[in-house]
């Protein structure tokens, strides 16, 4: 009987111990919240010892305190100055979310973490700011603006991308294939290398199924739906209106094979309808003027002409060929004959020519060379000035400009010789 009681007692104790251990294990297990984060236990948040410090960063925005990314047994967490755990040691990866350029301080203290293959963002206190996504990308272009509305991050989920702000709020829902900034290129004086620039960090191009739309982060509104084949930077201009001048940018928009534009300062849109759309300029090539005076070369239905910034046709679209204005003169062709017109569409040359072109490029340093015109009339070449005055008679079979001699190598009746503007 004693043996039997001891046996019962042993099995009773083992059963109770098993239940206790199971309950104890269950009570300390981590759980997962709605955003996919593991909820830390008191043990996870306890002060850790024997940690390996991977990276330390002083946070000026937090009074100079520092936080430390550390490791224990292959798991990463974050400690504060007193070695208290502010991010539990449960992540595969942790890094400071600021990109490679540490001069961008607006994300100071923000942490990018990886948990079970998913990524999330925490603040300097360890508070989760986002849900867990397949990927979260730092966007260095947003550092070019101090506006809090441009403080956004790119996230990937289910093969699509979206934008979230610094508090994890979804700004652009994840339904796009690509999200990027509008960029353009500049060339510094004397340098042939092109430098890439972001037009405005608050302007976002969102691409869906090969079509682009435009989103304004500053006002939190879509400017263009995702229905355009391309949206590209066209130029910067200054528009004079009621004694005020608005600096603005023009974007060229393309739908199918047709072009239009959007003016950013007033969000005015000219629907795509042209086969070609050039840059706008006022008198003498200036990019400053009234909207009705800023004009652009366009092509429509095989014909060429000019429209102004208001979208009105100012020089009739009825030329077979045309070139953009240089200062106040443009070359145009009807049929087989070329001539030149002014900004009012009035013909500036008395005659018409089989060929016509400027002697030198717009970038030529010698201002006089840029005003000379090579033309062909009745099969012979000659030289005109910008007013149409003949400087070299139309008697040459070939004519090549030699700038260092300020003259021309010519051929006339099979004879080659050199002539200049003084001796003709």
C-alpha beads as a LAMMPS data file, in Angstrom:
LAMMPS data file: protein, C-alpha beads

424 atoms
423 bonds

1 atom types
1 bond types

-500.0 500.0 xlo xhi
-500.0 500.0 ylo yhi
-500.0 500.0 zlo zhi

Masses

1 110.0

Atoms # bond

1 1 1 0.000 0.000 0.000
2 1 1 2.785 2.382 0.787
3 1 1 4.403 1.631 -2.586
4 1 1 1.128 2.301 -4.400
5 1 1 0.590 5.644 -2.612
6 1 1 4.101 6.734 -3.490
7 1 1 3.504 5.813 -7.115
8 1 1 0.272 7.791 -7.197
9 1 1 1.983 10.699 -5.522
10 1 1 4.843 10.612 -8.082
11 1 1 2.506 10.601 -11.062
12 1 1 0.367 13.370 -9.537
13 1 1 3.453 15.533 -8.986
14 1 1 4.712 14.873 -12.567
15 1 1 1.291 15.762 -14.015
16 1 1 1.105 19.016 -12.020
17 1 1 4.699 19.907 -12.963
18 1 1 3.963 19.318 -16.663
19 1 1 0.885 21.556 -16.571
20 1 1 2.800 24.260 -14.692
21 1 1 5.673 24.221 -17.142
22 1 1 3.325 24.350 -20.088
23 1 1 1.400 27.259 -18.567
24 1 1 4.616 29.055 -17.665
25 1 1 5.969 28.647 -21.173
26 1 1 2.723 29.901 -22.670
27 1 1 2.555 32.990 -20.467
28 1 1 6.015 34.189 -21.504
29 1 1 5.702 33.469 -25.271
30 1 1 5.736 36.434 -27.623
31 1 1 2.564 37.322 -29.491
32 1 1 2.052 39.117 -32.793
33 1 1 -0.066 42.258 -33.201
34 1 1 -2.205 43.331 -36.179
35 1 1 0.758 44.948 -37.963
36 1 1 2.868 41.792 -37.752
37 1 1 5.158 42.979 -34.936
38 1 1 6.220 40.616 -32.172
39 1 1 5.103 41.988 -28.800
40 1 1 8.035 41.897 -26.358
41 1 1 7.786 40.445 -22.862
42 1 1 9.221 41.910 -19.667
43 1 1 12.160 39.532 -20.058
44 1 1 12.855 40.896 -23.545
45 1 1 12.912 44.449 -22.210
46 1 1 15.170 43.694 -19.258
47 1 1 18.661 45.149 -19.075
48 1 1 21.075 43.024 -21.073
49 1 1 24.671 42.215 -20.222
50 1 1 27.529 40.749 -22.224
51 1 1 26.255 42.395 -25.391
52 1 1 28.292 43.046 -28.496
53 1 1 27.962 46.679 -29.561
54 1 1 27.695 46.901 -33.341
55 1 1 27.098 50.617 -33.840
56 1 1 26.612 53.654 -31.621
57 1 1 25.073 56.957 -32.677
58 1 1 24.700 60.230 -30.790
59 1 1 21.283 61.791 -31.373
60 1 1 21.624 65.565 -31.361
61 1 1 17.896 65.951 -31.861
62 1 1 17.361 64.053 -28.613
63 1 1 19.621 66.183 -26.421
64 1 1 22.845 64.459 -27.390
65 1 1 21.876 61.077 -25.980
66 1 1 23.091 58.057 -27.862
67 1 1 21.615 54.710 -28.725
68 1 1 23.483 51.517 -29.479
69 1 1 22.656 48.688 -31.831
70 1 1 23.822 45.545 -30.039
71 1 1 23.770 41.773 -30.416
72 1 1 23.124 38.866 -28.057
73 1 1 23.396 35.313 -29.350
74 1 1 22.819 36.400 -32.941
75 1 1 19.761 38.563 -32.235
76 1 1 19.869 42.342 -32.500
77 1 1 18.369 44.977 -30.248
78 1 1 18.989 48.575 -29.165
79 1 1 20.228 49.969 -25.847
80 1 1 20.171 53.511 -24.527
81 1 1 22.922 55.379 -22.635
82 1 1 22.110 53.507 -19.395
83 1 1 22.170 50.139 -21.203
84 1 1 18.422 49.766 -20.789
85 1 1 16.798 47.834 -23.646
86 1 1 14.657 50.082 -25.803
87 1 1 14.359 47.631 -28.708
88 1 1 14.126 43.955 -27.726
89 1 1 16.803 41.523 -28.887
90 1 1 14.609 39.731 -31.406
91 1 1 15.571 41.098 -34.854
92 1 1 17.698 39.707 -37.647
93 1 1 18.831 43.146 -38.856
94 1 1 18.811 46.682 -37.442
95 1 1 20.245 49.811 -39.048
96 1 1 19.897 53.566 -38.722
97 1 1 17.350 54.685 -41.325
98 1 1 19.235 57.575 -42.878
99 1 1 20.873 56.256 -46.035
100 1 1 24.547 56.416 -46.811
101 1 1 24.675 60.221 -46.615
102 1 1 24.759 61.071 -42.901
103 1 1 24.275 64.800 -43.642
104 1 1 20.540 64.142 -43.834
105 1 1 19.460 64.523 -40.191
106 1 1 15.688 64.570 -40.611
107 1 1 15.493 60.793 -39.975
108 1 1 17.823 60.951 -36.982
109 1 1 17.091 58.185 -34.492
110 1 1 14.806 56.269 -36.839
111 1 1 15.607 52.578 -37.082
112 1 1 15.010 50.070 -39.860
113 1 1 14.546 46.530 -38.521
114 1 1 14.000 43.105 -40.050
115 1 1 11.797 40.552 -38.371
116 1 1 11.069 37.130 -39.907
117 1 1 12.037 38.453 -43.340
118 1 1 9.792 41.536 -43.121
119 1 1 10.885 45.146 -42.554
120 1 1 9.579 47.883 -40.303
121 1 1 10.587 51.284 -38.953
122 1 1 10.919 52.278 -35.290
123 1 1 11.554 55.625 -33.627
124 1 1 14.414 56.284 -31.209
125 1 1 12.294 55.027 -28.278
126 1 1 11.607 51.693 -29.974
127 1 1 8.015 52.542 -30.903
128 1 1 6.903 50.963 -34.227
129 1 1 6.028 53.584 -36.860
130 1 1 4.976 51.331 -39.708
131 1 1 3.471 47.970 -40.374
132 1 1 5.832 45.218 -41.503
133 1 1 6.485 45.224 -45.259
134 1 1 8.467 43.178 -47.754
135 1 1 10.889 46.086 -48.165
136 1 1 11.268 49.691 -46.994
137 1 1 13.550 52.101 -48.845
138 1 1 15.179 55.336 -47.740
139 1 1 14.639 58.150 -50.279
140 1 1 17.599 60.578 -50.105
141 1 1 15.857 63.019 -52.477
142 1 1 13.417 63.931 -49.695
143 1 1 16.314 65.515 -47.788
144 1 1 16.319 68.387 -50.296
145 1 1 13.188 69.816 -48.680
146 1 1 12.602 70.814 -45.056
147 1 1 8.864 70.263 -45.386
148 1 1 7.577 67.526 -43.116
149 1 1 5.204 66.452 -45.883
150 1 1 8.132 65.294 -48.000
151 1 1 9.468 63.113 -45.188
152 1 1 8.342 59.867 -46.770
153 1 1 9.607 56.341 -47.296
154 1 1 9.002 53.851 -50.069
155 1 1 7.533 50.495 -49.073
156 1 1 6.880 47.282 -50.999
157 1 1 4.044 44.897 -50.399
158 1 1 2.619 42.112 -52.562
159 1 1 4.744 43.187 -55.512
160 1 1 3.534 46.803 -55.451
161 1 1 4.994 50.021 -54.018
162 1 1 3.539 52.877 -52.014
163 1 1 4.637 55.805 -49.848
164 1 1 4.310 56.216 -46.083
165 1 1 5.058 59.335 -44.050
166 1 1 7.296 59.548 -40.964
167 1 1 4.415 58.393 -38.756
168 1 1 3.676 55.336 -40.858
169 1 1 0.538 56.783 -42.437
170 1 1 0.054 55.627 -46.022
171 1 1 0.348 58.675 -48.309
172 1 1 0.205 56.826 -51.632
173 1 1 -1.423 53.404 -51.433
174 1 1 0.620 50.416 -52.631
175 1 1 -0.944 49.921 -56.058
176 1 1 1.919 51.130 -58.280
177 1 1 4.773 49.401 -60.072
178 1 1 7.176 52.311 -59.635
179 1 1 7.361 55.565 -57.664
180 1 1 10.070 58.109 -58.476
181 1 1 10.950 61.797 -58.609
182 1 1 10.959 64.122 -61.622
183 1 1 14.579 64.716 -62.574
184 1 1 16.410 66.913 -65.050
185 1 1 20.005 67.587 -66.033
186 1 1 22.125 70.737 -65.859
187 1 1 25.539 71.467 -67.321
188 1 1 27.835 73.795 -65.433
189 1 1 29.564 76.516 -67.415
190 1 1 32.672 75.163 -69.090
191 1 1 31.840 71.588 -68.143
192 1 1 30.440 68.982 -70.518
193 1 1 29.337 66.576 -67.771
194 1 1 25.615 66.552 -67.021
195 1 1 24.533 66.794 -63.390
196 1 1 21.251 65.187 -62.356
197 1 1 18.875 67.226 -60.199
198 1 1 15.489 66.560 -58.582
199 1 1 12.934 69.117 -59.721
200 1 1 10.847 69.223 -56.531
201 1 1 10.929 66.570 -53.786
202 1 1 7.201 67.069 -53.219
203 1 1 6.370 65.991 -56.798
204 1 1 6.073 62.235 -57.225
205 1 1 5.716 60.225 -60.421
206 1 1 3.650 57.094 -59.872
207 1 1 3.652 54.426 -62.595
208 1 1 0.987 51.774 -62.949
209 1 1 0.858 49.275 -65.807
210 1 1 3.223 51.390 -67.895
211 1 1 1.248 54.630 -67.422
212 1 1 2.362 57.592 -65.281
213 1 1 0.523 59.914 -62.918
214 1 1 1.653 62.907 -60.842
215 1 1 1.166 63.384 -57.091
216 1 1 1.748 66.519 -54.996
217 1 1 2.963 65.581 -51.505
218 1 1 2.857 69.155 -50.226
219 1 1 -0.879 69.513 -50.828
220 1 1 -1.533 65.765 -50.567
221 1 1 -3.433 65.680 -53.876
222 1 1 -3.060 63.864 -57.212
223 1 1 -2.338 66.288 -60.075
224 1 1 -2.543 63.807 -62.953
225 1 1 -4.097 60.368 -63.069
226 1 1 -1.937 57.427 -64.108
227 1 1 -2.907 57.542 -67.781
228 1 1 0.109 59.162 -69.480
229 1 1 2.867 57.423 -71.414
230 1 1 5.432 59.859 -69.999
231 1 1 5.705 62.939 -67.802
232 1 1 8.992 64.808 -68.248
233 1 1 10.575 68.084 -67.232
234 1 1 10.295 70.641 -70.052
235 1 1 11.688 73.919 -68.672
236 1 1 11.594 76.635 -66.007
237 1 1 9.972 79.972 -66.847
238 1 1 8.847 83.218 -65.215
239 1 1 5.301 84.321 -65.963
240 1 1 4.385 88.008 -65.580
241 1 1 0.837 88.615 -64.405
242 1 1 -0.680 91.792 -62.916
243 1 1 2.694 93.317 -62.080
244 1 1 3.768 90.122 -60.351
245 1 1 6.127 87.427 -61.589
246 1 1 5.572 83.742 -60.905
247 1 1 8.512 81.389 -61.239
248 1 1 7.216 78.031 -62.345
249 1 1 8.063 74.809 -64.127
250 1 1 6.555 73.185 -67.186
251 1 1 6.187 69.429 -67.541
252 1 1 5.659 67.797 -70.923
253 1 1 2.958 65.140 -70.793
254 1 1 2.452 62.448 -73.421
255 1 1 -0.621 60.348 -74.086
256 1 1 -0.253 57.874 -76.911
257 1 1 1.838 59.762 -79.473
258 1 1 0.553 63.258 -78.584
259 1 1 2.107 65.919 -76.333
260 1 1 0.696 68.555 -74.022
261 1 1 1.940 70.255 -70.863
262 1 1 1.107 71.201 -67.285
263 1 1 2.114 74.509 -65.660
264 1 1 2.892 73.798 -62.011
265 1 1 2.217 77.169 -60.343
266 1 1 -1.456 77.226 -61.378
267 1 1 -1.865 73.530 -62.328
268 1 1 -3.082 74.544 -65.821
269 1 1 -3.125 71.584 -68.214
270 1 1 -3.030 71.597 -72.002
271 1 1 -4.307 68.205 -73.084
272 1 1 -1.969 66.211 -75.346
273 1 1 -2.767 66.971 -79.002
274 1 1 0.566 67.793 -80.679
275 1 1 3.058 65.550 -82.459
276 1 1 5.879 67.846 -81.283
277 1 1 6.087 70.424 -78.500
278 1 1 9.153 72.632 -77.980
279 1 1 10.245 74.999 -75.219
280 1 1 8.510 78.338 -74.633
281 1 1 10.259 81.679 -75.005
282 1 1 9.474 85.383 -75.324
283 1 1 11.309 88.073 -77.304
284 1 1 15.036 87.551 -77.834
285 1 1 14.739 84.021 -76.493
286 1 1 13.952 85.061 -72.929
287 1 1 12.050 82.626 -70.714
288 1 1 10.321 85.469 -68.881
289 1 1 7.190 87.224 -70.111
290 1 1 3.416 87.284 -70.162
291 1 1 1.645 84.006 -70.792
292 1 1 0.410 85.237 -74.174
293 1 1 3.953 86.211 -75.232
294 1 1 5.692 82.968 -74.262
295 1 1 5.389 80.809 -77.384
296 1 1 6.400 77.290 -78.437
297 1 1 6.927 75.548 -81.766
298 1 1 4.422 72.709 -82.265
299 1 1 3.524 70.178 -84.929
300 1 1 -0.013 68.984 -85.528
301 1 1 -1.343 66.822 -88.345
302 1 1 1.932 67.164 -90.236
303 1 1 1.966 70.991 -90.117
304 1 1 4.028 73.379 -87.999
305 1 1 3.212 76.596 -86.145
306 1 1 3.329 78.251 -82.702
307 1 1 1.121 78.338 -79.612
308 1 1 1.443 80.448 -76.475
309 1 1 1.393 79.398 -72.833
310 1 1 -2.383 79.802 -72.766
311 1 1 -2.648 77.138 -75.488
312 1 1 -3.761 79.601 -78.168
313 1 1 -2.453 79.369 -81.741
314 1 1 -0.452 82.566 -82.293
315 1 1 1.293 81.692 -85.596
316 1 1 -0.910 79.585 -87.793
317 1 1 -0.066 75.887 -87.907
318 1 1 0.226 75.638 -91.686
319 1 1 3.958 75.333 -92.428
320 1 1 5.451 72.184 -93.942
321 1 1 8.600 72.610 -91.827
322 1 1 9.822 75.069 -89.211
323 1 1 12.647 75.686 -86.765
324 1 1 12.433 77.249 -83.330
325 1 1 12.999 80.977 -82.921
326 1 1 16.511 82.235 -82.440
327 1 1 16.020 85.612 -80.814
328 1 1 13.168 86.979 -82.952
329 1 1 13.633 85.065 -86.215
330 1 1 12.426 81.580 -87.207
331 1 1 12.967 79.699 -90.469
332 1 1 9.846 78.215 -92.048
333 1 1 9.096 76.280 -95.240
334 1 1 6.048 76.035 -97.458
335 1 1 6.368 73.634 -100.322
336 1 1 10.034 73.700 -101.357
337 1 1 10.827 77.297 -100.381
338 1 1 12.255 78.559 -97.094
339 1 1 12.011 82.022 -95.614
340 1 1 12.150 83.694 -92.186
341 1 1 9.338 85.125 -90.072
342 1 1 9.168 87.274 -86.930
343 1 1 7.216 86.484 -83.774
344 1 1 4.073 87.945 -85.307
345 1 1 4.301 85.585 -88.271
346 1 1 5.387 88.357 -90.650
347 1 1 7.928 87.436 -93.338
348 1 1 11.320 89.029 -92.659
349 1 1 13.166 88.154 -95.878
350 1 1 12.210 89.567 -99.245
351 1 1 12.969 86.338 -101.123
352 1 1 12.506 82.614 -100.606
353 1 1 15.300 80.042 -100.725
354 1 1 15.889 76.365 -101.463
355 1 1 18.004 76.039 -98.299
356 1 1 18.565 78.274 -95.319
357 1 1 20.435 77.885 -92.026
358 1 1 22.416 79.894 -89.500
359 1 1 26.142 80.149 -90.012
360 1 1 26.969 79.290 -86.377
361 1 1 25.351 77.521 -83.450
362 1 1 23.592 79.429 -80.681
363 1 1 26.529 78.559 -78.406
364 1 1 29.041 80.353 -80.653
365 1 1 30.933 82.987 -78.615
366 1 1 31.220 85.462 -81.494
367 1 1 27.873 87.285 -81.476
368 1 1 28.266 88.492 -85.081
369 1 1 28.716 84.958 -86.461
370 1 1 25.372 83.952 -84.892
371 1 1 23.548 86.597 -86.954
372 1 1 24.779 85.340 -90.334
373 1 1 22.715 83.070 -92.588
374 1 1 23.831 80.676 -95.328
375 1 1 21.156 80.389 -98.016
376 1 1 20.783 78.726 -101.416
377 1 1 18.968 80.370 -104.306
378 1 1 18.713 79.043 -107.848
379 1 1 21.318 76.406 -107.016
380 1 1 23.918 78.921 -105.733
381 1 1 25.013 79.769 -102.179
382 1 1 25.346 83.172 -100.571
383 1 1 25.425 84.910 -97.165
384 1 1 22.711 87.073 -95.579
385 1 1 22.600 88.998 -92.330
386 1 1 19.729 88.709 -89.867
387 1 1 17.826 91.514 -91.639
388 1 1 18.074 89.784 -94.995
389 1 1 20.817 91.984 -96.476
390 1 1 23.087 90.105 -98.902
391 1 1 26.700 90.009 -97.686
392 1 1 27.973 87.479 -100.225
393 1 1 26.276 87.246 -103.596
394 1 1 24.516 84.032 -104.594
395 1 1 27.138 82.798 -107.049
396 1 1 28.979 79.972 -105.278
397 1 1 28.609 76.254 -105.926
398 1 1 30.121 75.412 -102.519
399 1 1 30.611 77.566 -99.436
400 1 1 32.294 76.636 -96.120
401 1 1 32.851 79.015 -93.225
402 1 1 36.426 79.416 -91.872
403 1 1 35.976 81.302 -88.591
404 1 1 39.687 81.758 -87.795
405 1 1 40.092 83.645 -91.089
406 1 1 36.726 85.380 -90.812
407 1 1 35.876 84.230 -94.329
408 1 1 34.834 81.353 -96.559
409 1 1 36.331 78.608 -98.672
410 1 1 34.252 78.678 -101.846
411 1 1 33.992 77.014 -105.234
412 1 1 32.778 78.907 -108.292
413 1 1 32.692 77.410 -111.770
414 1 1 35.065 74.651 -110.654
415 1 1 37.604 77.109 -109.184
416 1 1 38.355 76.981 -105.443
417 1 1 39.351 80.128 -103.574
418 1 1 38.982 82.049 -100.323
419 1 1 36.747 85.084 -99.907
420 1 1 35.791 87.227 -96.940
421 1 1 32.985 89.622 -96.186
422 1 1 35.110 92.713 -96.806
423 1 1 36.333 91.905 -100.328
424 1 1 33.394 89.737 -101.505

Bonds

1 1 1 2
2 1 2 3
3 1 3 4
4 1 4 5
5 1 5 6
6 1 6 7
7 1 7 8
8 1 8 9
9 1 9 10
10 1 10 11
11 1 11 12
12 1 12 13
13 1 13 14
14 1 14 15
15 1 15 16
16 1 16 17
17 1 17 18
18 1 18 19
19 1 19 20
20 1 20 21
21 1 21 22
22 1 22 23
23 1 23 24
24 1 24 25
25 1 25 26
26 1 26 27
27 1 27 28
28 1 28 29
29 1 29 30
30 1 30 31
31 1 31 32
32 1 32 33
33 1 33 34
34 1 34 35
35 1 35 36
36 1 36 37
37 1 37 38
38 1 38 39
39 1 39 40
40 1 40 41
41 1 41 42
42 1 42 43
43 1 43 44
44 1 44 45
45 1 45 46
46 1 46 47
47 1 47 48
48 1 48 49
49 1 49 50
50 1 50 51
51 1 51 52
52 1 52 53
53 1 53 54
54 1 54 55
55 1 55 56
56 1 56 57
57 1 57 58
58 1 58 59
59 1 59 60
60 1 60 61
61 1 61 62
62 1 62 63
63 1 63 64
64 1 64 65
65 1 65 66
66 1 66 67
67 1 67 68
68 1 68 69
69 1 69 70
70 1 70 71
71 1 71 72
72 1 72 73
73 1 73 74
74 1 74 75
75 1 75 76
76 1 76 77
77 1 77 78
78 1 78 79
79 1 79 80
80 1 80 81
81 1 81 82
82 1 82 83
83 1 83 84
84 1 84 85
85 1 85 86
86 1 86 87
87 1 87 88
88 1 88 89
89 1 89 90
90 1 90 91
91 1 91 92
92 1 92 93
93 1 93 94
94 1 94 95
95 1 95 96
96 1 96 97
97 1 97 98
98 1 98 99
99 1 99 100
100 1 100 101
101 1 101 102
102 1 102 103
103 1 103 104
104 1 104 105
105 1 105 106
106 1 106 107
107 1 107 108
108 1 108 109
109 1 109 110
110 1 110 111
111 1 111 112
112 1 112 113
113 1 113 114
114 1 114 115
115 1 115 116
116 1 116 117
117 1 117 118
118 1 118 119
119 1 119 120
120 1 120 121
121 1 121 122
122 1 122 123
123 1 123 124
124 1 124 125
125 1 125 126
126 1 126 127
127 1 127 128
128 1 128 129
129 1 129 130
130 1 130 131
131 1 131 132
132 1 132 133
133 1 133 134
134 1 134 135
135 1 135 136
136 1 136 137
137 1 137 138
138 1 138 139
139 1 139 140
140 1 140 141
141 1 141 142
142 1 142 143
143 1 143 144
144 1 144 145
145 1 145 146
146 1 146 147
147 1 147 148
148 1 148 149
149 1 149 150
150 1 150 151
151 1 151 152
152 1 152 153
153 1 153 154
154 1 154 155
155 1 155 156
156 1 156 157
157 1 157 158
158 1 158 159
159 1 159 160
160 1 160 161
161 1 161 162
162 1 162 163
163 1 163 164
164 1 164 165
165 1 165 166
166 1 166 167
167 1 167 168
168 1 168 169
169 1 169 170
170 1 170 171
171 1 171 172
172 1 172 173
173 1 173 174
174 1 174 175
175 1 175 176
176 1 176 177
177 1 177 178
178 1 178 179
179 1 179 180
180 1 180 181
181 1 181 182
182 1 182 183
183 1 183 184
184 1 184 185
185 1 185 186
186 1 186 187
187 1 187 188
188 1 188 189
189 1 189 190
190 1 190 191
191 1 191 192
192 1 192 193
193 1 193 194
194 1 194 195
195 1 195 196
196 1 196 197
197 1 197 198
198 1 198 199
199 1 199 200
200 1 200 201
201 1 201 202
202 1 202 203
203 1 203 204
204 1 204 205
205 1 205 206
206 1 206 207
207 1 207 208
208 1 208 209
209 1 209 210
210 1 210 211
211 1 211 212
212 1 212 213
213 1 213 214
214 1 214 215
215 1 215 216
216 1 216 217
217 1 217 218
218 1 218 219
219 1 219 220
220 1 220 221
221 1 221 222
222 1 222 223
223 1 223 224
224 1 224 225
225 1 225 226
226 1 226 227
227 1 227 228
228 1 228 229
229 1 229 230
230 1 230 231
231 1 231 232
232 1 232 233
233 1 233 234
234 1 234 235
235 1 235 236
236 1 236 237
237 1 237 238
238 1 238 239
239 1 239 240
240 1 240 241
241 1 241 242
242 1 242 243
243 1 243 244
244 1 244 245
245 1 245 246
246 1 246 247
247 1 247 248
248 1 248 249
249 1 249 250
250 1 250 251
251 1 251 252
252 1 252 253
253 1 253 254
254 1 254 255
255 1 255 256
256 1 256 257
257 1 257 258
258 1 258 259
259 1 259 260
260 1 260 261
261 1 261 262
262 1 262 263
263 1 263 264
264 1 264 265
265 1 265 266
266 1 266 267
267 1 267 268
268 1 268 269
269 1 269 270
270 1 270 271
271 1 271 272
272 1 272 273
273 1 273 274
274 1 274 275
275 1 275 276
276 1 276 277
277 1 277 278
278 1 278 279
279 1 279 280
280 1 280 281
281 1 281 282
282 1 282 283
283 1 283 284
284 1 284 285
285 1 285 286
286 1 286 287
287 1 287 288
288 1 288 289
289 1 289 290
290 1 290 291
291 1 291 292
292 1 292 293
293 1 293 294
294 1 294 295
295 1 295 296
296 1 296 297
297 1 297 298
298 1 298 299
299 1 299 300
300 1 300 301
301 1 301 302
302 1 302 303
303 1 303 304
304 1 304 305
305 1 305 306
306 1 306 307
307 1 307 308
308 1 308 309
309 1 309 310
310 1 310 311
311 1 311 312
312 1 312 313
313 1 313 314
314 1 314 315
315 1 315 316
316 1 316 317
317 1 317 318
318 1 318 319
319 1 319 320
320 1 320 321
321 1 321 322
322 1 322 323
323 1 323 324
324 1 324 325
325 1 325 326
326 1 326 327
327 1 327 328
328 1 328 329
329 1 329 330
330 1 330 331
331 1 331 332
332 1 332 333
333 1 333 334
334 1 334 335
335 1 335 336
336 1 336 337
337 1 337 338
338 1 338 339
339 1 339 340
340 1 340 341
341 1 341 342
342 1 342 343
343 1 343 344
344 1 344 345
345 1 345 346
346 1 346 347
347 1 347 348
348 1 348 349
349 1 349 350
350 1 350 351
351 1 351 352
352 1 352 353
353 1 353 354
354 1 354 355
355 1 355 356
356 1 356 357
357 1 357 358
358 1 358 359
359 1 359 360
360 1 360 361
361 1 361 362
362 1 362 363
363 1 363 364
364 1 364 365
365 1 365 366
366 1 366 367
367 1 367 368
368 1 368 369
369 1 369 370
370 1 370 371
371 1 371 372
372 1 372 373
373 1 373 374
374 1 374 375
375 1 375 376
376 1 376 377
377 1 377 378
378 1 378 379
379 1 379 380
380 1 380 381
381 1 381 382
382 1 382 383
383 1 383 384
384 1 384 385
385 1 385 386
386 1 386 387
387 1 387 388
388 1 388 389
389 1 389 390
390 1 390 391
391 1 391 392
392 1 392 393
393 1 393 394
394 1 394 395
395 1 395 396
396 1 396 397
397 1 397 398
398 1 398 399
399 1 399 400
400 1 400 401
401 1 401 402
402 1 402 403
403 1 403 404
404 1 404 405
405 1 405 406
406 1 406 407
407 1 407 408
408 1 408 409
409 1 409 410
410 1 410 411
411 1 411 412
412 1 412 413
413 1 413 414
414 1 414 415
415 1 415 416
416 1 416 417
417 1 417 418
418 1 418 419
419 1 419 420
420 1 420 421
421 1 421 422
422 1 422 423
423 1 423 424
